[in-house]
Amino acid sequence: MADEIPKTTSPPSDQVPQPTSENEHPAAPAAAAELEPLPLTETEAKEQEPLPPPPSLPEVTESEKEELPPPVAAVVETESGEKTQKEEPERKQIPRSLISFKEESNIVADLSDSERKALQELKQLVQEALNGHQFTSPKLQEAQEKAAAAAEAPPPISESETKPTHEPKIEENPLKEAEEVAKEATQLAVPPEEVSIWGVPLLKDDRSDVILLKFLRARDFKVKDAFTMLGNTIQWRKEFGIDALVDEDLGDDLEKVVFMHGYDREGHPVCYNVFGEFQNKELYQKTFLDEEKRTKFLRWRVQFLERSIRKLDFRPGGVCTIFQVNDLKNSPGPAKKELRIATKQALQLLQDNYPEFVAKQVFINAPWWHLALYTMINPFVTQRTKSKFVFARPGKSAETLFKYISPEHVPIQYGGLSVDYCDCNPEFTIADPVADVTVKAGTKQTVEIIIYEKCTIVWELRVVGWDVSYGTEFVPDTENGYIIIIQKATKMSPTDEPVVQNSFKVGELGKILLKIDNPTSKKKRLLYRFKIEPFEN
């Protein structure tokens, strides 16, 4: 049973605390996009159940409606007594003020004149290649060219014309010759071939324009270079056996090394690459020990990427790139020759055959040696790719991720509130927005969740890195009520559970106080969210 202490002061029951102007805004959820989550491990997010509605409000007249308060509101109070109202975050809004990069449009109408011209020229080259089966049957293209050249050449002088006229002349059959010519023409008049890449047939609809723009941008809109790259990619996909590889079973040993989880603030699916998993010697040797194992790893990585890409939206204006997060914590480093060889092979292969699929490359927990490694691979990376790189040292990893990804989409292990997709049936999902509050160094912060209806309130909270004290109280509105200590103030260390979750049945009107005391010399990041459930006696 929660501790109770007499309440020293309380506002009149007919008055509601009025907050001042709003300074802090809760983080809103990232756009759900029309894509389903892209787990590299092929696990899928559970279906999100809608939040239960709060109890119905009493009927009021038109004149009273404006004065009726919301069922629940959160107020953040600083040590100085200043209050800031934080209403329950509005869903499905994407704050864009924090976005530090902007992708080019893949809508043809948005292109410049020179870019549209380059796209049309590339489409013409692709159509000619499809007509001549150049992508899949280059020999047929050569045969057609030879036939065309032969048709334009003058007929050769027959030997009979050089012989004396007194020799007997064999009459030719014009009808038979016409039939043979028609037969040869029919054999050469093959319909255009059909070529698909990432599930998109070339030149069949406007999705093809999005694909071709990727190759053009990878080659600075140099049409011939882009066409050559496209042809090489189609040939490589045929030799690598991509279509069969997508359905191949390569095991799940690497499901913790690379996985998909949530979306960034602009709706890009987020892919996490966790290099620290290779500290496991058994896993490392099983993956990189010899050339055969490295080849299998490369095939697994390509399969993972192919499955993810085929879930993207290649329609003009759709999300067709992936946000990459590379966790370098406890990474084996450049001293591991086998890992270095495999990484170089993968980078070259992906750069040559998967152009413009990265929205951003964020490296977190970057150690000192990573810059040296980056210097080594720098010559193999295009300038466009370099412009998408972001580096964050260990102490800034969560802060950096939050610039691009809402906390409800960031996994718990990286500072957010999102649990991995599992069978644990969590109270909250990525559909539930998170409020983000900065707790200044050496200050106390109080979050007031004001409740105007009987209900059960459920909340979860964390302070990234902890090293703060945390406690919770319920303060009723009645004059002679008692303050209920839901959780005594407790010092939370970095080794404690990263997230605290609690609930409280509210039988009378009042407010929940979430109290944070930050005695350190560094500012802290407070993340919390709550939901209201129907009151049950």
C-alpha positions in Angstrom: 0.0 0.0 0.0 1.4 3.4 -0.9 2.5 5.7 1.9 0.2 8.5 2.9 1.2 11.8 4.4 -1.1 14.8 5.3 -1.3 17.3 2.5 -0.2 20.7 3.8 -1.7 22.9 1.1 -4.1 22.2 -1.8 -6.1 24.4 -4.2 -9.8 24.7 -3.9 -11.6 21.8 -5.5 -13.3 24.0 -8.0 -10.1 25.5 -9.4 -7.7 23.9 -11.8 -4.0 25.0 -11.9 -3.4 27.1 -14.9 0.0 26.6 -16.6 2.0 29.3 -18.2 3.2 29.5 -21.9 4.6 26.4 -23.4 8.4 26.2 -23.7 9.1 22.5 -24.2 7.3 20.4 -26.8 6.9 16.6 -26.5 8.5 14.7 -29.2 5.9 13.6 -31.8 5.9 10.2 -33.4 7.6 9.7 -36.7 5.6 9.2 -39.8 4.3 5.7 -40.1 4.7 5.8 -43.8 3.0 3.3 -46.0 5.7 0.8 -45.4 5.7 -2.0 -42.9 8.7 -2.3 -40.6 11.7 -3.8 -42.3 13.4 -6.2 -39.8 16.6 -7.6 -41.2 15.9 -10.5 -39.0 12.5 -10.9 -40.7 10.6 -10.2 -37.5 7.6 -8.0 -37.8 6.2 -5.4 -35.5 3.1 -6.3 -33.7 -0.1 -4.7 -34.7 -0.7 -1.6 -32.6 -3.9 -1.5 -30.7 -5.5 2.0 -30.4 -5.4 3.6 -27.0 -8.6 3.3 -25.0 -10.5 6.6 -24.9 -10.7 8.4 -21.6 -14.0 8.3 -19.7 -16.7 10.5 -21.3 -17.0 14.1 -20.1 -20.2 15.5 -18.5 -22.5 17.4 -20.8 -22.0 21.2 -20.9 -23.7 24.1 -22.6 -22.2 26.0 -25.4 -21.1 28.8 -23.1 -19.4 26.3 -20.8 -17.5 24.3 -23.4 -14.5 26.7 -23.7 -13.9 26.5 -19.9 -14.0 22.7 -19.7 -10.4 21.4 -19.1 -9.0 18.4 -20.9 -9.2 15.0 -19.0 -5.5 14.9 -18.6 -2.7 17.4 -19.0 1.0 17.3 -18.1 2.7 20.4 -16.5 6.5 20.6 -16.1 7.6 22.6 -13.1 11.2 23.7 -12.6 12.9 24.3 -9.2 12.1 28.1 -9.5 8.4 27.4 -9.6 7.9 28.2 -13.3 5.4 25.9 -14.9 5.1 24.7 -18.5 2.0 22.8 -19.7 2.7 19.7 -21.7 -0.5 18.3 -23.0 -0.6 14.8 -24.2 1.4 14.8 -27.5 -0.5 14.9 -30.7 -0.1 11.8 -32.8 1.1 11.5 -36.3 3.0 14.8 -36.5 6.6 14.9 -37.6 8.6 17.8 -36.3 10.9 18.8 -39.1 12.9 21.5 -37.4 15.5 19.0 -36.3 16.1 17.6 -39.7 19.6 18.6 -40.8 19.5 17.1 -44.3 17.2 17.1 -47.2 16.9 14.5 -49.9 16.4 15.5 -53.5 12.9 15.0 -54.9 12.2 12.0 -57.0 9.2 13.6 -58.7 9.9 14.5 -62.3 8.1 17.8 -62.1 10.6 19.0 -59.4 13.7 18.3 -61.4 15.7 21.0 -63.2 15.6 21.2 -67.0 19.0 19.6 -67.3 18.0 16.8 -64.9 14.8 16.1 -66.8 16.7 16.0 -70.1 19.2 13.6 -68.6 16.4 11.3 -67.4 14.8 11.3 -70.9 18.1 10.5 -72.6 18.7 7.6 -70.1 15.2 6.3 -70.7 15.8 6.3 -74.4 19.1 4.4 -74.0 17.3 1.9 -71.7 14.5 1.4 -74.3 17.0 0.8 -77.1 18.8 -1.7 -74.8 15.5 -3.5 -74.0 14.5 -3.6 -77.7 17.9 -5.2 -78.5 18.0 -7.5 -75.5 21.3 -5.9 -74.6 20.9 -6.4 -70.9 20.3 -10.1 -71.0 21.3 -11.3 -74.5 24.1 -9.2 -75.9 24.7 -11.8 -78.7 21.3 -11.2 -80.1 22.0 -7.5 -80.2 25.1 -8.2 -82.3 23.2 -10.5 -84.6 20.6 -7.8 -85.2 23.3 -5.2 -85.9 24.9 -7.5 -88.5 21.6 -8.2 -90.2 20.9 -4.5 -90.5 24.4 -3.9 -91.9 23.9 -6.7 -94.4 20.6 -5.3 -95.6 22.2 -1.9 -96.4 25.2 -3.4 -98.2 25.0 -3.8 -102.1 24.3 -7.3 -103.3 27.5 -9.3 -104.2 28.3 -10.1 -107.8 27.5 -13.8 -108.4 30.0 -16.1 -110.0 27.6 -16.9 -112.8 27.8 -13.3 -114.0 31.5 -13.7 -114.7 31.1 -17.0 -116.6 30.4 -17.2 -120.3 26.8 -16.7 -121.3 26.6 -19.9 -123.3 26.6 -22.0 -120.0 23.1 -23.1 -118.9 21.4 -20.7 -116.4 19.5 -22.1 -113.4 16.3 -20.1 -112.8 15.8 -18.8 -109.2 12.5 -19.1 -107.3 11.5 -15.6 -106.2 8.6 -16.9 -103.9 10.9 -19.3 -102.0 13.5 -16.5 -101.5 10.8 -14.2 -100.2 9.6 -16.9 -97.7 13.2 -17.4 -96.4 13.7 -13.6 -96.0 10.4 -13.3 -94.1 11.4 -16.2 -91.9 14.7 -14.6 -91.0 13.1 -11.3 -90.3 10.6 -13.0 -88.0 13.4 -14.6 -86.1 15.2 -11.3 -85.6 12.1 -9.3 -84.8 12.1 -10.3 -81.1 9.8 -8.2 -78.8 11.6 -6.0 -76.2 12.9 -7.9 -73.2 11.4 -7.2 -69.7 13.9 -6.4 -67.0 13.0 -5.8 -63.3 15.3 -4.5 -60.6 14.2 -4.5 -56.9 10.8 -5.6 -58.0 10.3 -2.7 -60.4 10.0 -3.4 -64.1 12.0 -0.9 -66.2 10.0 1.6 -68.2 6.7 0.1 -67.2 5.5 2.9 -64.9 6.7 6.0 -63.0 8.5 3.9 -60.4 11.0 3.2 -63.1 11.9 7.0 -63.1 12.7 6.8 -59.4 15.1 3.9 -60.1 16.8 5.6 -63.0 17.2 8.8 -61.0 19.2 6.8 -58.4 21.7 5.8 -61.1 21.8 9.3 -62.5 22.5 10.9 -59.2 25.2 8.3 -58.4 27.0 9.4 -61.6 26.3 13.2 -61.3 23.7 13.0 -64.1 26.2 11.8 -66.7 23.9 9.8 -68.8 26.4 7.4 -70.4 28.0 6.7 -67.0 24.7 6.1 -65.4 23.6 3.7 -68.3 26.9 1.8 -67.9 26.4 1.5 -64.2 22.8 0.3 -64.7 23.9 -2.4 -67.2 26.7 -3.6 -64.9 24.3 -3.8 -62.0 21.8 -5.8 -64.0 24.5 -8.2 -65.2 25.9 -8.5 -61.6 22.4 -9.3 -60.2 22.1 -12.1 -62.8 25.5 -13.6 -62.0 25.0 -13.3 -58.3 21.6 -15.0 -58.5 19.7 -12.3 -56.7 16.2 -13.5 -57.5 16.9 -16.9 -56.0 18.9 -15.5 -53.1 16.0 -13.5 -51.8 14.2 -16.7 -50.9 17.2 -18.7 -49.7 17.5 -19.8 -46.1 20.9 -18.5 -44.8 20.2 -19.0 -41.1 19.6 -16.4 -38.3 23.1 -16.3 -36.7 23.5 -12.6 -37.5 20.1 -11.4 -36.5 21.6 -9.3 -33.7 24.3 -7.9 -35.9 22.0 -6.2 -38.4 18.3 -5.5 -37.8 15.6 -3.0 -38.7 13.7 -1.1 -36.0 11.3 1.8 -36.3 11.4 4.9 -38.6 13.2 8.3 -38.5 11.4 11.6 -38.3 10.8 11.6 -42.1 9.5 8.1 -42.3 12.7 6.3 -43.5 13.0 2.8 -42.0 16.0 2.6 -39.7 18.7 -0.1 -40.0 21.1 -0.8 -37.1 24.5 -2.4 -37.6 26.0 -3.6 -34.3 29.6 -4.4 -34.9 30.2 -5.1 -31.2 28.5 -8.5 -31.6 31.7 -9.7 -33.4 33.5 -9.6 -30.0 32.0 -13.1 -29.7 34.9 -15.2 -31.0 32.7 -18.1 -32.0 30.5 -15.9 -34.1 33.5 -14.0 -35.6 35.2 -17.2 -36.7 32.0 -18.7 -38.0 31.5 -15.5 -40.1 34.9 -14.4 -41.3 37.5 -17.2 -40.7 38.0 -18.1 -44.4 37.0 -17.0 -47.9 34.0 -19.4 -48.0 32.6 -18.0 -44.8 33.1 -14.4 -45.9 31.3 -15.1 -49.1 28.4 -16.6 -47.2 28.4 -13.5 -45.0 28.3 -11.3 -48.1 25.4 -13.2 -49.6 23.5 -12.9 -46.3 24.1 -9.1 -46.2 22.9 -8.7 -49.8 19.9 -10.9 -49.1 19.1 -8.7 -46.0 19.3 -5.6 -48.1 17.3 -7.0 -51.0 14.5 -8.0 -48.7 14.4 -4.6 -47.1 14.6 -2.6 -50.3 11.7 -4.5 -51.8 9.5 -3.2 -49.1 10.3 0.5 -49.9 7.9 2.7 -51.8 9.3 3.5 -55.3 6.4 5.7 -56.3 7.3 9.4 -56.9 7.3 11.1 -53.6 7.5 7.8 -51.7 10.2 6.8 -49.1 12.8 4.8 -51.1 15.9 5.1 -48.9 17.1 3.7 -45.6 18.4 5.5 -42.5 21.6 3.6 -41.3 22.9 3.6 -37.7 26.3 2.0 -37.2 27.1 1.1 -33.6 30.9 0.9 -33.2 30.9 0.1 -29.4 33.2 -2.8 -28.7 33.9 -3.2 -32.4 36.8 -5.5 -33.1 38.6 -2.7 -34.9 41.0 -2.7 -37.9 43.3 -5.2 -36.3 41.0 -8.0 -37.4 42.2 -8.7 -40.9 39.3 -10.9 -41.9 36.7 -8.3 -40.8 38.6 -5.6 -42.7 38.6 -7.7 -45.9 34.9 -8.5 -45.6 34.0 -4.9 -44.9 35.9 -3.6 -48.0 34.3 -6.2 -50.2 30.8 -5.3 -48.9 31.3 -1.6 -49.3 32.5 -1.9 -52.9 29.7 -4.2 -53.8 27.0 -2.1 -52.2 28.4 1.1 -53.7 28.6 -0.4 -57.2 25.1 -2.0 -57.3 22.9 -0.1 -54.7 23.1 3.6 -55.6 21.4 6.2 -53.5 19.7 3.9 -51.0 21.1 5.6 -47.8 19.3 8.6 -46.4 21.9 9.1 -43.7 24.8 7.2 -42.2 25.1 7.8 -38.5 28.1 6.3 -36.6 27.6 6.2 -32.9 30.0 5.2 -30.1 32.8 6.0 -32.5 36.2 5.1 -31.0 39.5 6.9 -31.8 40.6 4.4 -34.4 37.5 4.8 -36.5 38.7 8.0 -38.2 41.8 6.1 -39.3 39.6 3.4 -40.8 37.4 6.0 -42.4 40.6 7.5 -44.0 41.3 4.1 -45.5 37.9 3.6 -47.1 37.5 7.3 -48.0 38.9 6.8 -51.6 36.2 4.2 -52.3 33.3 6.5 -51.2 31.6 9.0 -53.5 31.3 12.6 -52.5 27.5 12.3 -52.2 27.9 9.5 -49.7 30.4 11.4 -47.6 28.0 14.2 -47.3 25.5 11.9 -45.5 27.9 10.8 -42.8 27.4 11.8 -39.1 29.8 10.8 -36.3 29.0 10.8 -32.6 31.3 9.9 -29.7 29.9 7.6 -27.0 28.6 10.4 -24.7 26.6 12.0 -27.5 25.1 8.9 -29.2 21.6 9.2 -27.8 21.5 13.0 -28.3 22.6 12.5 -31.9 20.0 9.9 -32.6 17.2 12.0 -31.2 18.0 14.7 -33.8 16.8 12.3 -36.5 14.7 9.7 -34.7 11.9 10.3 -32.2 12.6 8.6 -28.8 9.6 6.3 -29.1 11.3 4.8 -32.2 14.8 4.5 -30.7 15.6 1.2 -29.0 16.1 1.1 -25.3 19.7 0.1 -25.6 20.4 3.4 -27.5 18.6 5.7 -25.1 15.0 5.6 -26.3 11.8 4.0 -25.1 11.2 1.4 -27.8 11.4 -2.2 -27.0 12.4 -4.7 -29.6 9.6 -6.5 -31.3 8.9 -9.5 -29.0 6.2 -11.5 -27.3 6.4 -9.5 -24.0 3.3 -7.5 -24.8 4.6 -4.1 -23.7 2.2 -1.4 -22.5 3.6 1.1 -25.0 4.7 0.8 -28.6 6.3 3.1 -31.2 2.8 4.5 -31.9 2.7 6.1 -28.4 4.5 9.5 -28.6 7.2 10.5 -26.0 7.6 13.8 -24.2 11.2 15.0 -24.2 12.4 17.4 -21.4 15.8 18.8 -20.6 16.8 18.8 -16.9 19.5 21.4 -16.4 22.6 20.6 -14.3 22.1 21.0 -10.5 18.3 21.5 -10.8 15.1 19.7 -9.9 12.3 19.1 -12.4 8.7 18.2 -11.7 6.3 16.9 -14.2 2.6 17.3 -13.2 0.1 15.1 -14.9 -3.2 16.7 -14.1 -6.2 14.4 -14.0 -9.8 15.5 -14.2 -11.6 12.2 -14.4 -11.5 8.9 -12.4 -9.2 6.6 -14.3 -6.2 4.3 -14.2 -3.0 6.0 -15.4 0.0 4.1 -16.8 3.3 5.8 -17.4 6.9 5.0 -18.2 9.9 7.2 -17.7 13.7 7.3 -18.1 16.5 9.8 -17.7 19.2 8.9 -20.2 22.3 7.9 -18.2 20.3 8.4 -14.9 22.6 9.6 -12.0 19.5 11.4 -10.7 16.9 10.9 -8.0 13.4 9.9 -9.0 10.2 9.8 -7.1 6.4 9.9 -7.7 3.5 11.3 -5.8 -0.3 11.7 -6.1 -1.7 15.0 -4.8 -5.6 15.1 -4.5 -7.5 18.3 -5.1 -9.5 18.0 -1.9 -8.5 20.3 0.9 -8.2 17.6 3.6 -6.8 15.0 1.3 -3.5 13.1 1.7 -0.5 13.1 -0.6 0.1 9.6 -1.6 3.8 8.5 -2.1 3.6 6.2 -5.1 7.4 5.8 -5.2 9.9 7.3 -2.7 12.7 9.4 -4.1 15.4 6.9 -5.1 18.8 7.6 -6.6 19.1 5.9 -10.0 22.5 4.9 -11.3 23.6 4.2 -14.9 23.5 0.5 -14.1 19.9 0.5 -12.9 17.1 -0.5 -15.2 17.0 2.0 -18.0 13.2 2.4 -18.0 10.8 2.6 -15.0 7.1 1.8 -15.6 4.3 2.3 -13.1 0.5 2.7 -12.8 -1.9 4.2 -10.4 -5.7 4.0 -9.9 -7.1 7.5 -9.5 -10.3 7.5 -7.5 -10.5 11.2 -7.0 -9.4 14.3 -8.9 -5.8 15.4 -8.5 -2.4 15.2 -10.2 0.5 12.8 -10.5 3.9 14.4 -9.8 7.0 12.9 -11.4 10.0 14.4 -9.6 13.6 14.4 -10.9 16.6 15.8 -9.0 19.7 16.3 -11.1 22.7 17.0 -8.7 25.3 16.5 -11.5 27.1 19.2 -13.4 25.6 17.9 -16.7 22.2 18.4 -18.2 20.0 15.3 -18.5 17.4 14.2 -20.9 14.0 13.1 -19.4 11.7 11.0 -21.5 8.2 10.0 -20.4 4.8 9.1 -21.8 1.5 8.0 -20.2 -1.8 6.6 -21.2 -5.2 6.7 -19.6 -7.3 3.5 -19.1 -10.9 3.2 -18.0 -11.5 3.3 -14.2 -12.6 0.0 -12.8 -14.0 -0.4 -9.3 
